[in-house]
């Protein structure tokens, strides 16, 4: 099988070796495609697990993602980073699995609750969250140990998946609001709004541990 069809040259401001590898894979070079898989397989599985919060679902998503990459590599036009395209595919696969299992009805719902605004919407930690402590002084990676990690994992699993994926991309993967908006095909204000609500929910879930 060859993944290339309707082939169009790409121009992407990235590493030359990676560009060459992608172009070779687009042209049907199996060895080049295998190298791409090896290069990004850890990133794909790690992100899938952080969103799905389940090893089996993450493994399924990993497989589905590279099947999609193989079939659709000709659609990658180079207008964004290759990792942005990968994140988009993983996200779509996770969301489809989530919706097929109809889990939305049993996840904690908080989007209907009004959130107070103070004239600013975005990443500002003071926007509508005065009642909970800021995470700015407590980096997420310092929290990820022992009992607290278990509670944080449980809280993340309770997030509706559309909010969870924004939180994972921004606060765990370290993607910018602009890059996240490209991955999820949302506006930057929508990304910031979902992130703010996700942070509010998680802080409320972990408030007992954050303030002890």
N, C-alpha and C positions, 0 to 999 in steps of 0.2 A: 504493500500500500504506500501511496505517496500523498503527503498532506497538502502539497502545493496545487492550487488551481486559481485561475484568474490572477496569476501572480503579478504583483506590482512592486517595483523597487521601493525600499524603505530608506528613510533618512532620519536617524534618531541621534540626538546629541548624547551619546553614551559611549561606553568602552568599545573601542574598535574591535577587539577580539569577540566580544559578545555580539556585536552587530553581524560580524562575519558568521558566527555560529547560528544565529537566528536565520540569516539569509540562506545558509546551506540547508538548514532544517526545512525552511519554506520550500526549497527546491526539491525536497524529497530525500535528503541525505539522512539515512537511519542513524548513523553513528553520531551525527551532529545533534539529532533529536535526543538521543540517549544521553549525550553530554548535558543538554539543557535540563533534562529530568534530574540528573544527578546534582546539577548545580542548584536547583530550586526545590528539590523534594523535601528537604527539612523545613524550609520556609513555608511551603504549602501545608504540610502536616501540622506544624506548630500553630499556624493561624487557624486552620480548620478546627483543631482541638480547642483553642481559646474561644472560638465562636460556638461550636457544638457542645463543648463541655462533656464529651463522651468519646472514649477511644474508638469504639466501633463505628460511630457516625463519622468521626474524623478520618478513619481509614477509608470508609466508603467515599467520603468527599475527596480525599487524596486521589483515589482511583478515578473518580468521575472527572476531576479537574484535568488530569493529564490526558484522559480520553478526549475531553473537549479541546484541549490545547492541540492535540494531534490533528483533530478534525478541522479546527478553525484557525490554525496558525496563519493561513493565507489571509485571514481577515485582520491580522495585526498590521496596522498601517504606520506604526512608528511615531504617531503624533503624541504619544505619552510614553512613559517609561514601561519597560516590559513587566516590571514588578507590579505596576499599577494595573495592567491588563490581567495579570495572574490573580491579584487580590480581588478583582471584579468577578472573575470566574469562580473562585472559591466562595465568595460571598453569595453569588447567585445559587450555587449548588447547596450551600447551607440553608438558605432561605427556602428553596424548593423542598428540601427534605423536611424542614420544619413545618411548612404549610401542608405537605402531604400527610403528616402525622397529626395535623389539627391540634397542635399543642397550645395555640394561642389562648384558648378558652380556659386553660388551667394555669396559665402563667399569671403572676401578680400584675394587676392592671393599675397603672397610676396616671396614665396620660389624661384621663378625664378629670383629675383633680386640678383645681386652679393653682397656678404657681404665681406668687406675687412678683411683680416686676418693679424695678426701680429706675426705669428710663433707659435700661441698657440690656441688650440680649446678646449672649455670646459666652466666651470662656471666662468672663469675669466671675471670680469665685464669690463675689459679694452680691451677685444678681439673684435675688430671690432665695438665698440660702443662709440668711443670717442666723437661723436657729441651729445650725450644725457647724462643726469645726472645719476649717479649710484643710485640704490635703496638700497645699503648696509646701508646707513645712514638714510634711511626712511623705517622702517619695514612695510610690507604690511598691517598688522592689524591696524596701525596708520592711514592709508590712507582710510580705509573703513568706511567713514562717509559722510553723506549728498550728496551734488552735485557731489563730486569727486567719491563716490561709484557708482553713476549712470553712470558716464562716464567710470569708470573702468569696470563695468559690460558690458556696451555696447561694449567696446573694446575687452573684452574677448570673447564675442559672435561672433565678427568678425574673430577671430582666426580660421584658418582651424582646424578641430577637432583633427587631429593627433598631432598638436602642442599644442592645448588647453589642452589635457589630460596630456601631459608631464608637462605643466606649473602648472596645478592643483595639480598633484601628488607631484611635487618638491617644489613649492613656497607657496602652500596653505595647502596641507596635510602634508608637511614637510618630505616626504620620501627621502631617500638618492638616489643618482644616481644609485647605485648598486641595491637597492630594486626596483626602478622604472624600471630598465632594466629587472628584473625578471618578474614584473607585465605585462609589455608590450612586453616581448620577443624580446627586441632590445639589441644591444650592448651598453655598457656604452658610448662610443664616440657618437653614434647616439642619445642617450638621451641628452647628453650635447649639441650637435649641435642644436637639436630641441628646447631645453630650451633657448639657447642663442638667436636663431632667434625669439622665442616667446617674450622674454624680449625686444629685439630690437623693435619689432613691437609695443608692448604695451607702451614702453617708448615714442616712436614717437607719438603715439596716445594721450598720456597724458602729453606731454612735456609742453604744455601751463600751466597746473596746477602744474606740478612739479617745474617749475622755477618762478612762480609768487610770 
